[in-house]
Every structure is written in C-alpha cells, then in structure tokens.
Amino acid sequence: MVRQFLAILCVAMLCAPVMAQAQQGPLRLEINDGIIEPLPFALPTFQAETPNAGEMANQISALVAQDLTGTGLFRQIGSDAFISNVSAFSAPVQFPDWRAINAQALITGAVSVDGSGQVVVKFRLYDVFSGNELGQGLQFVGTTQGWRRIAHKVADVVYERITGEGPYFDSRIVFVGETGPKNDRRKRLGIMDYDGANTQYLTDSSAIVLAPRFSPNGDRVLYTSYETGFPRIYVLNIGSVNRRALDVPDGTMSFAPRFAPNGQTVVFSLTTGGNTDLYTLDINSGQRTRLTSTPAIETAPSYSPDGSQIVFESDRSGSPQIYVMPAGGGEARRLSNGAGRYGTPVWSPKGDLIAFTKQNNGRFHIGVMRTDGSEERLLTASFLDEGPTWSPNGRVIMFTRETQGENGAPALYSVDISGRNLKKVRTDTAASDPSWSPLQR
C-alpha cells in the first residue's frame, strides 16, 4: 500500500543548515555523504477519536517518531517546546506557532478503535514554513495486534515524501539467534520487525543453521542446516513453517543459497569431489544447472535486481575476491581491486551498488562499490564485521558484528550507506546472519 505514494519533493544540496534551505523553498532533505543536519519535526500525540483509543494513539505516535529519528535524518522537537497543540484532526493548523519553535515538518493524526478491535489511523504531513500540506492525508486500517505495522506505514510515507527515498520501516529481518557459550553455541532461525520487535522463532536449536535468505516477496526463507551432519539447503514457508530440502546429490554439501528475482530459481554453492562451484536449481522442476567449473572455491552468489547477472566470491586469483558473471554462467570478471580479502557480495535493490565484507590489516569492514568495481567505500571497521544485507530501499545495510574477547557474542548492527548512523539493532539474544525482507504486503 505504501509503495503507491511517490515522493513529491525535490532533493537539494544541504551545505548550510536545513532551516535556511527550508525558508527559501519547499521542505526538502537530501541524503548525501556530507554532514547532514537532522530535519526538526513536531509530532503532537495523535488524537484519540474514540474513548478506548488513548493508549493506542500514544503508542502509534511514539513509534512513528522513533522510526524517523532512528534514521539519523530527523530530530523530534519535544512537546514541552510547543506553543500550541492540535485540538482535533480537522482543526486549522496555526503555522506561526510551529515556525516559532523551528519545526520544519508537522505530523498530525488521529486514531479510533471500534468494538471489534479494528484500528483506523488518519494522518497529515505539513511543510511548516510554506504552510502547505505535503501530499494528501492518508488513512490506514488494521487491528489492535497490528498497530506497529500501521505506525511503520505512517512513518514510511513521511520518510518517502520528505527524502524522496523509498520506504523501509514496514519490513522484517530473518536472522540466526544464538545462545550458550562459544564452545556449545545453539542456533535457530528467528524473524522480527526491522527494529527488533515481535521476535518469533522458526526452528528449534537441535541443529546448527546458517545464512537465512528471504524470497523476493518475503513469503519463504532459504537457509543451510547441519541436521544431517552435512550442510544442506532447506526452503521454509514462513506462514506455515513447512519446509523441504532442496534436491541435491547424496554425499554433497550445499550452502550459501539465494533466490533469483523470479522467486523460483535458487543459486547456491555445491561441493562435490572436493570442488565447490555455483549451481542453480529450479524449485518447481528440480532442474539443476552448473554455472562455474574451476578448481577454486566459488560461493556467496547474489543476483542483480533484473536477474541478468550474478556477483559472487571466488579465490581463483589466490585469495577471496569479488567477481561478476552472466546469470546463466560464462566468463567472470573481477570487480574487487583493493588490498585485502573480499567476500559476501550482495547486490543493492536499486541495482547501483554492491555491498561486501572486506578483511585487511587485521580489521574487518563492511563496504560498498559500484557495480563495475569502482568507487569503493568502507563504511565500518571492527574486530569482525561481516554478512551485509540491504534494506528494501537500498539505503541502509545491516550486518553481523562480533566484539573482541573470549566472551564476545555476535550482534546485529546497521549503518547508512554514507557511513553515518552506525547503531546496534535490538535482539532478544546474540544474533548473526541477518537478511532483510522486502516491504510487507
């Protein structure tokens, strides 16, 4: 539903404070690699339009603000600074009062809850300095149990209209939850909202599981399990938690799977006879196709968004590096050219960048490069950073970080592709191997 609302604002350079830009024209915010002044916004608590909607209105208002401020691009103005409040959703906005406290965006809303548990949320977004509404007011309908999704949808529309970037708050993360000491670590698949809420577990901890990957529409997950003693790939339906193993020859090891954009083809690594190459498998027909045939280890494949190319990791040059080849196999071209070892490349949903893990001089990094290997930029540096995954809009990268020391446990972190706003993602346990879903439907 959120996808239909296209950004209506221009994007302009922010070399001076945001306020000066806003006074000269329509509300606008560019996300670039320079210093970004967070845009100040006011969000009066949404109006409760039914007697039982007060708590829900508070929760939804707080989560919308949390989503926006969590990007590092927005700054919420506290209610103690308000000169006037919004008395009703339909009440005229007193723009001078909001300009006086330097609010550049104003978000107003109302919440109602009926006897059956249906929640209706209305909201509007205003450019305070121009005194205009941005777009048209919207309404979302859901249930009391699904109030978080409604809040994420509201925040997504606000984010999209102000930045021009696609939305990403109404999405989920599948990951490996880890418990126990390092010498007896228990692992199981978990799924949660993008911000770490609503965690559920999809498998138990009876077998080691690795590298879960969402399908293009978010209904299934590929992952590797060691329950038979050898790594083998399974596909799991999230709604029913039914699963089945992919059809591979007995005695082989299969791992590092990823869906093609069509959702029916899987590319993965298969080790047979001591050699590891890339294969594809049609889930419906079971037809398997070999893509590479070298003495090297070929792994960590990822499709381009249009399905025409595959980027992957190979040590054919003597150390792990990043290569790209046609989706049907053929000549591979090396992309990585810097010092160090490269791995786990992942194509951006926008198709413009490739994220990767890099190891150099005893440090691990998450980085991005153009799809031709140019303009490499390192976004993080740590004892161990690895396994990037892209947000649905291609703006944020989540990854696994492990701290140094005997008691170090993996955790999930996220970072903007400018290298800003590095932060830890809340999880119930130690966590690794994140995979970001598309927007929920």
Salt bridges, closest charged atoms under 4 A:
GLU49 OE1 - LYS122 NZ 3.13
ASP67 OD2 - HIS152 ND1 2.67
GLU133 OE2 - ARG124 NE 3.90
GLU165 OE1 - LYS350 NZ 3.03
GLU165 OE2 - ARG395 NH1 3.77
ASP170 OD2 - ARG149 NH2 2.79
ASP170 OD2 - LYS153 NZ 3.33
GLU178 OE1 - ARG185 NH1 2.88
GLU178 OE2 - LYS187 NZ 3.85
ASP184 OD1 - ARG186 NH2 3.80
ASP193 OD2 - ARG148 NE 3.40
ASP195 OD2 - ARG148 NH2 2.49
ASP195 OD2 - HIS152 NE2 3.79
ASP219 OD1 - ARG220 NE 3.20
GLU227 OE2 - ARG243 NH2 2.78
ASP277 OD2 - ARG290 NH2 2.63
GLU298 OE2 - ARG316 NH2 2.71
GLU375 OE1 - ARG370 NE 3.39
GLU376 OE2 - LYS358 NZ 2.91
ASP385 OD1 - ARG401 NE 2.76
GLU402 OE2 - LYS182 NZ 3.37
ASP416 OD1 - ARG395 NH2 2.64
